[in-house]
């Protein structure tokens, strides 16, 4: 199998993904965003800022930081209101500052939310069919939708395992030599997403472990009402993840 044959295969192999789980997490991101916005709004309100403005615009965030926060930190220079906010620099400037933490949460969750919404926009009957192509470095990328989520996120939504190879050539070789019980889901960059009997076994072990924990906790209650929509058979897909 050469690269052209691989692309032909990928571009004609719709990917089944966990739509309801992605929608569930999307609702969480929206909740985080709303909480961050409300905290920022209240902080600005208590400092007497004009709340008729779009307070989440960068220019107004910068204005608040320059007027209210810079003076709390010795030696810091005001932010340039003609430049985009550098989130890494901002976090380094004022670590553990609640207003900054709320703004960083807003920006990070807003970014993830857009990527999730983009993927869901192309969903049809529980499947997506991205357009696969090779970039200038010889790796596979996608568009319509762009699958730019972290590797562990994609594992969760594709309900599979994955392995990142050093090159596309090595990934292709692994696919050719895959065992009979291995289902190849897709390839992104040089990472192969696959499902086999070992994965199914480990998934069921996780599901049983979570069910056992829930059964031991008499007072167990979901954190949010919308978790009621999540069935117990889906619990095996849940893994620890960070954003």
Secondary structure, 3 states (H helix, E strand, C coil): CCHHHHHHHHCCCCEECCHHHHHHHHHHHHHHHHHHHHHHHHHHHHCCCCCCCCCCCHHHHHHHHHHHHHHHCCCCCCCCCCCCCCHHHHHHHCCCCHHHHHHHHHHHHHHHHHHHHHHHHCCECCEECCEEEECCCCCEEEECCCCCCCHHHHHHHHCCEEEECCCHHHHHHHHHCCCCCCEEEEEEECEEEEECHHHHHHHHHHHHHHHHHHHHCCCCCCCCHHHHHCCHHHHHHCCCCCC
